[in-house]
Amino acid sequence: MNDIYCGGCQCGALRYQFRAPLRDIAHCHCSVCRRSSGGIVTTWITVPLTSFRWLTGTPRQYACSPTCTRSFCPTCGAQLCLFTSLSPETLDVTVATLDRPELAPADRHIWVQSRLPWLHLDEHLPEEQQEVLS
């Protein structure tokens, strides 16, 4: 049985939960994630779409590419998840918005071709030049 994990935005307007194992967690180095989050890397956990639900609030959405839509809080701007039509049965959730992000360490790096050259983070993890979808 999978545990239930919850999270939300900074201001509390949006809350979510999912029931899935804490695996398939990646540090993303793409420039789109950097610009969307304002951070130098975004760490995502991929969960089954059917396991995810909003508990409170309604996110705003932004189609950042022809295949990806990001959901964020309309009040505080926190980015919470990303849906890609390239993997329509899953949803990527930002680990930083989990109530207990310390439980979800990354297991790999993706889009390392875009990594900032001065960033050194979890260098022991496997790397993918681009994201490899299963």
N, CA, C and O of each residue as an XYZ file, in Angstrom:
536
protein
N       0.849     -1.176      0.000
C       0.000      0.000      0.000
C       0.895      1.240      0.000
O       1.917      1.276      0.686
N       0.516      2.222     -0.749
C       1.256      3.475     -0.818
C       0.760      4.437      0.250
O      -0.425      4.460      0.584
N       1.673      5.220      0.772
C       1.302      6.248      1.735
C       0.686      7.436      1.002
O       0.841      7.583     -0.211
N      -0.004      8.265      1.746
C      -0.584      9.496      1.203
C       0.359     10.641      1.544
O       0.789     10.790      2.688
N       0.673     11.450      0.532
C       1.539     12.605      0.706
C       0.762     13.859      0.345
O      -0.031     13.870     -0.596
N       1.001     14.910      1.107
C       0.311     16.173      0.893
C       1.319     17.292      0.695
O       2.489     17.182      1.059
N       0.825     18.369      0.107
C       1.658     19.539     -0.085
C       0.805     20.719     -0.454
O      -0.423     20.638     -0.489
N       1.485     21.836     -0.735
C       0.750     23.031     -1.105
C       1.674     24.191     -1.389
O       2.897     24.082     -1.301
N       1.065     25.287     -1.727
C       1.801     26.502     -2.072
C       2.204     27.261     -0.809
O       1.837     26.874      0.300
N       2.949     28.323     -0.986
C       3.443     29.112      0.141
C       2.318     29.778      0.932
O       2.354     29.790      2.162
N       1.326     30.328      0.244
C       0.277     31.073      0.941
C      -0.844     30.186      1.483
O      -1.677     30.656      2.259
N      -0.877     28.924      1.090
C      -1.892     28.005      1.589
C      -3.174     27.970      0.784
O      -4.095     27.232      1.136
N      -3.264     28.747     -0.289
C      -4.487     28.760     -1.104
C      -4.694     27.444     -1.847
O      -5.831     27.055     -2.116
N      -3.602     26.756     -2.179
C      -3.688     25.477     -2.873
C      -3.104     24.373     -2.001
O      -2.012     24.514     -1.451
N      -3.838     23.282     -1.881
C      -3.365     22.086     -1.193
C      -3.659     20.899     -2.092
O      -4.671     20.881     -2.792
N      -2.781     19.910     -2.077
C      -2.963     18.710     -2.894
C      -2.565     17.482     -2.092
O      -1.957     17.583     -1.026
N      -2.919     16.324     -2.627
C      -2.446     15.056     -2.077
C      -2.296     14.053     -3.205
O      -2.941     14.159     -4.248
N      -1.437     13.083     -2.976
C      -1.325     11.944     -3.884
C      -0.974     10.706     -3.085
O      -0.402     10.784     -1.998
N      -1.327      9.568     -3.646
C      -1.016      8.279     -3.046
C      -0.153      7.536     -4.059
O      -0.645      7.001     -5.052
N       1.128      7.520     -3.782
C       2.081      6.870     -4.682
C       3.402      6.715     -3.945
O       3.674      7.454     -2.999
N       4.218      5.769     -4.367
C       5.538      5.658     -3.744
C       6.398      6.869     -4.083
O       6.237      7.488     -5.134
N       7.305      7.191     -3.180
C       8.226      8.302     -3.406
C       9.420      7.781     -4.196
O      10.468      7.455     -3.639
N       9.231      7.714     -5.508
C      10.301      7.281     -6.408
C      10.121      8.013     -7.735
O       9.132      8.719     -7.930
N      11.060      7.846     -8.629
C      11.072      8.572     -9.894
C      11.146     10.070     -9.611
O      10.262     10.843     -9.979
N      12.236     10.449     -8.940
C      12.441     11.825     -8.494
C      13.698     12.358     -9.169
O      14.769     11.761     -9.057
N      13.570     13.475     -9.866
C      14.687     13.984    -10.662
C      14.919     15.471    -10.454
O      13.982     16.261    -10.340
N      16.206     15.831    -10.409
C      16.603     17.235    -10.462
C      16.581     17.642    -11.942
O      17.324     17.076    -12.744
N      15.752     18.599    -12.306
C      15.675     19.052    -13.694
C      16.503     20.326    -13.862
O      16.369     21.281    -13.096
N      17.363     20.315    -14.886
C      18.254     21.441    -15.151
C      17.844     22.252    -16.375
O      18.609     23.105    -16.826
N      16.649     22.005    -16.925
C      16.271     22.709    -18.155
C      16.039     24.195    -17.893
O      15.693     24.601    -16.784
N      16.236     24.986    -18.929
C      16.075     26.436    -18.798
C      14.620     26.829    -18.564
O      14.357     27.869    -17.960
N      13.673     26.021    -19.028
C      12.255     26.338    -18.813
C      11.925     26.235    -17.323
O      11.221     27.091    -16.786
N      12.424     25.202    -16.659
C      12.189     25.071    -15.214
C      12.852     26.213    -14.452
O      12.278     26.746    -13.503
N      14.055     26.585    -14.866
C      14.726     27.701    -14.189
C      13.887     28.972    -14.286
O      13.664     29.651    -13.284
N      13.428     29.288    -15.479
C      12.661     30.528    -15.658
C      11.282     30.446    -14.988
O      10.788     31.447    -14.467
N      10.665     29.270    -14.998
C       9.340     29.117    -14.386
C       9.385     29.189    -12.870
O       8.467     29.712    -12.238
N      10.453     28.664    -12.290
C      10.540     28.602    -10.836
C      11.344     29.746    -10.223
O      11.156     30.095     -9.058
N      12.240     30.323    -11.022
C      13.148     31.318    -10.468
C      14.297     30.690     -9.713
O      15.081     31.396     -9.078
N      14.411     29.366     -9.772
C      15.479     28.639     -9.095
C      16.476     28.080    -10.097
O      16.221     28.084    -11.301
N      17.605     27.602     -9.602
C      18.639     27.080    -10.490
C      18.402     25.626    -10.883
O      19.022     25.123    -11.820
N      17.509     24.955    -10.172
C      17.130     23.578    -10.486
C      15.740     23.353     -9.882
O      15.404     23.949     -8.859
N      14.945     22.506    -10.506
C      13.647     22.114     -9.957
C      13.654     20.610     -9.791
O      14.014     19.879    -10.714
N      13.258     20.145     -8.621
C      13.208     18.708     -8.361
C      11.757     18.264     -8.428
O      10.885     18.813     -7.756
N      11.521     17.250     -9.262
C      10.173     16.747     -9.541
C      10.032     15.309     -9.071
O      10.987     14.534     -9.125
N       8.845     14.955     -8.611
C       8.470     13.566     -8.405
C       7.350     13.260     -9.386
O       6.389     14.020     -9.505
N       7.480     12.152    -10.079
C       6.460     11.745    -11.050
C       5.514     10.759    -10.371
O       5.942      9.747     -9.816
N       4.219     11.074    -10.428
C       3.201     10.232     -9.788
C       2.121      9.888    -10.804
O       1.937     10.615    -11.780
N       1.402      8.786    -10.585
C       0.274      8.487    -11.475
C      -0.760      9.619    -11.408
O      -1.119     10.075    -10.322
N      -1.223     10.054    -12.547
C      -2.202     11.137    -12.609
C      -3.441     10.804    -11.777
O      -4.004     11.680    -11.120
N      -3.859      9.552    -11.805
C      -5.063      9.150    -11.068
C      -4.877      9.192     -9.557
O      -5.863      9.154     -8.820
N      -3.627      9.270     -9.074
C      -3.380      9.296     -7.628
C      -3.393     10.711     -7.057
O      -3.364     10.887     -5.839
N      -3.437     11.714     -7.923
C      -3.305     13.119     -7.511
C      -4.666     13.792     -7.449
O      -5.519     13.571     -8.309
N      -4.866     14.627     -6.411
C      -6.085     15.441     -6.372
C      -5.817     16.729     -5.613
O      -5.002     16.782     -4.692
N      -6.530     17.762     -6.032
C      -6.477     19.042     -5.336
C      -7.395     18.957     -4.139
O      -8.538     18.519     -4.271
N      -6.928     19.363     -2.984
C      -7.748     19.375     -1.772
C      -8.433     20.720     -1.586
O      -9.602     20.779     -1.204
N      -7.702     21.807     -1.858
C      -8.281     23.150     -1.749
C      -7.738     24.024     -2.867
O      -6.598     23.867     -3.303
N      -8.562     24.933     -3.314
C      -8.154     25.903     -4.313
C      -8.173     25.379     -5.732
O      -8.314     24.180     -5.971
N      -8.030     26.290     -6.658
C      -7.964     25.972     -8.083
C      -6.724     26.647     -8.652
O      -6.605     27.871     -8.603
N      -5.800     25.854     -9.191
C      -4.578     26.454     -9.721
C      -4.820     27.174    -11.040
O      -5.787     26.896    -11.749
N      -3.942     28.085    -11.350
C      -3.869     28.666    -12.694
C      -2.959     27.757    -13.494
O      -2.124     27.047    -12.933
N      -3.124     27.780    -14.797
C      -2.289     26.942    -15.648
C      -1.638     27.774    -16.733
O      -2.178     28.777    -17.199
N      -0.454     27.316    -17.117
C       0.320     27.989    -18.150
C       0.886     26.930    -19.087
O       1.626     26.048    -18.651
N       0.544     27.010    -20.374
C       1.093     26.097    -21.382
C       2.475     26.619    -21.763
O       2.603     27.540    -22.570
N       3.499     26.022    -21.178
C       4.868     26.510    -21.385
C       5.496     25.949    -22.653
O       6.556     26.414    -23.074
N       4.860     24.961    -23.263
C       5.302     24.399    -24.538
C       4.102     23.713    -25.168
O       3.056     23.611    -24.528
N       4.219     23.245    -26.393
C       3.086     22.548    -27.009
C       2.681     21.263    -26.283
O       1.565     20.777    -26.465
N       3.587     20.708    -25.456
C       3.289     19.448    -24.777
C       3.195     19.551    -23.261
O       2.826     18.572    -22.612
N       3.515     20.704    -22.671
C       3.569     20.823    -21.208
C       2.719     21.964    -20.681
O       2.692     23.058    -21.246
N       2.018     21.683    -19.575
C       1.230     22.687    -18.879
C       1.644     22.689    -17.413
O       1.656     21.644    -16.762
N       1.982     23.860    -16.904
C       2.384     24.012    -15.510
C       1.224     24.593    -14.715
O       0.510     25.474    -15.194
N       1.039     24.088    -13.487
C       0.003     24.595    -12.588
C       0.668     25.340    -11.447
O       1.643     24.870    -10.861
N       0.125     26.512    -11.141
C       0.720     27.350    -10.110
C      -0.366     28.075     -9.340
O      -1.513     28.158     -9.781
N       0.010     28.598     -8.183
C      -0.939     29.325     -7.351
C      -1.174     30.719     -7.926
O      -0.217     31.446     -8.196
N      -2.443     31.101     -8.117
C      -2.727     32.438     -8.642
C      -2.464     33.551     -7.626
O      -2.423     34.724     -7.997
N      -2.287     33.200     -6.359
C      -2.041     34.206     -5.331
C      -0.551     34.421     -5.081
O      -0.054     35.542     -5.187
N       0.164     33.334     -4.745
C       1.584     33.496     -4.399
C       2.530     33.124     -5.541
O       3.721     33.425     -5.474
N       2.019     32.480     -6.577
C       2.837     32.153     -7.745
C       3.614     30.862     -7.651
O       4.327     30.509     -8.591
N       3.501     30.145     -6.548
C       4.253     28.890     -6.405
C       3.869     27.893     -7.489
O       2.688     27.658     -7.744
N       4.884     27.311     -8.125
C       4.671     26.273     -9.132
C       4.526     24.929     -8.416
O       5.394     24.544     -7.633
N       3.425     24.216     -8.686
C       3.162     22.981     -7.962
C       3.284     21.722     -8.812
O       3.748     20.694     -8.318
N       2.883     21.779    -10.065
C       2.968     20.563    -10.873
C       3.032     20.876    -12.356
O       2.788     21.998    -12.799
N       3.369     19.836    -13.100
C       3.516     19.934    -14.543
C       2.903     18.689    -15.177
O       3.172     17.566    -14.752
N       2.086     18.901    -16.184
C       1.521     17.802    -16.966
C       2.121     17.857    -18.359
O       2.187     18.920    -18.976
N       2.559     16.707    -18.851
C       3.038     16.632    -20.229
C       2.262     15.582    -21.000
O       2.069     14.464    -20.521
N       1.822     15.939    -22.182
C       1.092     14.990    -23.030
C       2.011     13.868    -23.519
O       1.531     12.872    -24.060
N       3.316     14.017    -23.338
C       4.257     12.957    -23.707
C       4.187     11.784    -22.734
O       4.631     10.680    -23.050
N       3.634     12.026    -21.565
C       3.439     10.989    -20.548
C       2.081     11.226    -19.894
O       2.016     11.628    -18.732
N       0.985     10.979    -20.637
C      -0.346     11.421    -20.212
C      -0.927     10.728    -18.992
O      -1.961     11.159    -18.483
N      -0.296      9.673    -18.510
C      -0.827      8.986    -17.339
C      -0.126      9.389    -16.051
O      -0.396      8.828    -14.989
N       0.791     10.379    -16.146
C       1.524     10.812    -14.958
C       1.451     12.330    -14.798
O       1.038     13.060    -15.699
N       1.864     12.765    -13.629
C       1.940     14.176    -13.303
C       3.242     14.382    -12.541
O       3.593     13.572    -11.683
N       3.955     15.448    -12.841
C       5.176     15.791    -12.111
C       4.815     16.832    -11.062
O       4.203     17.855    -11.367
N       5.202     16.558     -9.826
C       4.909     17.436     -8.693
C       6.232     17.985     -8.161
O       7.204     17.240     -8.033
N       6.276     19.276     -7.854
C       7.508     19.856     -7.315
C       7.726     19.352     -5.890
O       6.881     19.523     -5.011
N       8.886     18.728     -5.689
C       9.223     18.168     -4.382
C       9.244     19.252     -3.312
O       8.858     19.001     -2.171
N       9.689     20.448     -3.667
C       9.785     21.537     -2.690
C       8.439     21.923     -2.092
O       8.401     22.528     -1.021
N       7.324     21.586     -2.760
C       6.005     21.950     -2.234
C       5.392     20.846     -1.371
O       4.305     21.025     -0.822
N       6.075     19.713     -1.248
C       5.595     18.663     -0.347
C       5.690     19.142      1.093
O       6.583     19.918      1.435
N       4.784     18.687      1.928
C       4.867     19.012      3.350
C       6.138     18.443      3.972
O       6.692     19.028      4.903
N       6.603     17.299      3.458
C       7.817     16.644      3.970
C       8.780     16.373      2.816
O       8.996     15.212      2.468
N       9.365     17.410      2.214
C      10.258     17.201      1.068
C      11.497     16.381      1.406
O      12.106     15.780      0.521
N      11.865     16.355      2.663
C      13.040     15.574      3.057
C      12.856     14.079      2.832
O      13.837     13.334      2.818
N      11.616     13.628      2.655
C      11.340     12.211      2.400
C      11.537     11.831      0.935
O      11.461     10.651      0.593
N      11.788     12.808      0.066
C      11.818     12.560     -1.381
C      13.136     13.005     -2.018
O      13.157     13.967     -2.785
N      14.240     12.309     -1.705
C      15.511     12.671     -2.337
C      15.527     12.279     -3.815
O      14.931     11.276     -4.209
N      16.204     13.069     -4.611
C      16.294     12.785     -6.053
C      17.098     11.508     -6.303
O      17.989     11.148     -5.533
N      16.750     10.831     -7.416
C      17.499      9.629     -7.805
C      18.264      9.813     -9.115
O      18.968      8.906     -9.559
N      18.125     11.003     -9.739
C      18.860     11.266    -10.982
C      18.757     12.745    -11.349
O      17.995     13.506    -10.752
N      19.548     13.123    -12.345
C      19.498     14.456    -12.939
C      18.953     14.313    -14.361
O      19.278     13.349    -15.053
N      18.129     15.261    -14.797
C      17.642     15.261    -16.178
C      17.957     16.617    -16.817
O      18.141     17.625    -16.136
N      18.009     16.599    -18.127
C      18.318     17.784    -18.922
C      19.650     18.413    -18.496
O      19.771     19.634    -18.406
N      20.654     17.550    -18.233
C      21.948     18.062    -17.773
C      22.684     18.836    -18.865
O      23.624     19.570    -18.562
N      22.281     18.693    -20.122
C      22.896     19.500    -21.183
C      22.665     20.983    -20.948
O      23.377     21.822    -21.501
N      21.658     21.315    -20.116
C      21.344     22.711    -19.803
C      21.826     23.125    -18.408
O      21.585     24.254    -17.981
N      22.496     22.230    -17.707
C      22.933     22.534    -16.338
C      23.863     23.743    -16.317
O      24.705     23.911    -17.199
N      23.700     24.562    -15.319
C      24.606     25.691    -15.122
C      25.990     25.132    -14.772
O      26.097     24.268    -13.901
N      27.040     25.605    -15.427
C      28.356     24.980    -15.266
C      28.936     25.079    -13.862
O      29.812     24.290    -13.510
N      28.479     26.010    -13.065
C      28.995     26.178    -11.714
C      28.198     25.440    -10.653
O      28.537     25.497     -9.471
N      27.123     24.736    -11.069
C      26.275     24.029    -10.112
C      26.813     22.622     -9.849
O      27.019     21.841    -10.779
N      27.034     22.313     -8.588
C      27.484     20.979     -8.175
C      26.504     20.474     -7.124
O      26.492     20.953     -5.990
N      25.685     19.504     -7.513
C      24.607     19.019     -6.668
C      24.437     17.522     -6.874
O      24.254     17.072     -8.006
N      24.493     16.763     -5.824
C      24.281     15.305     -5.898
C      25.039     14.691     -7.074
O      24.451     14.007     -7.911
N      26.329     14.935     -7.130
C      27.144     14.503     -8.274
C      27.261     12.996     -8.413
O      27.723     12.512     -9.446
N      26.856     12.246     -7.405
C      26.912     10.784     -7.470
C      25.715     10.180     -8.223
O      25.731      8.992     -8.543
N      24.685     10.978     -8.505
C      23.474     10.466     -9.159
C      23.676     10.305    -10.662
O      24.470     11.032    -11.259
N      22.957      9.347    -11.288
C      23.015      9.204    -12.745
C      22.487     10.459    -13.436
O      21.683     11.204    -12.876
N      22.955     10.676    -14.662
C      22.573     11.859    -15.424
C      22.013     11.485    -16.782
O      22.472     10.530    -17.410
N      21.020     12.237    -17.234
C      20.443     12.092    -18.567
C      20.582     13.437    -19.258
O      20.170     14.459    -18.709
N      21.157     13.451    -20.457
C      21.325     14.695    -21.195
C      19.989     15.376    -21.427
O      19.860     16.593    -21.289
N      18.998     14.568    -21.781
C      17.622     15.021    -21.911
C      16.782     14.091    -21.049
O      17.290     13.090    -20.544
N      15.529     14.402    -20.878
C      14.688     13.507    -20.092
C      14.319     12.309    -20.940
O      13.964     12.443    -22.111
N      14.406     11.136    -20.333
C      14.030      9.893    -20.993
C      12.691      9.479    -20.438
O      12.574      9.199    -19.245
N      11.671      9.435    -21.286
C      10.332      9.042    -20.842
C      10.176      7.548    -21.031
O      10.561      6.997    -22.062
N       9.610      6.899    -20.033
C       9.397      5.437    -20.100
C       8.258      5.093    -21.016
O       7.940      3.917    -21.191
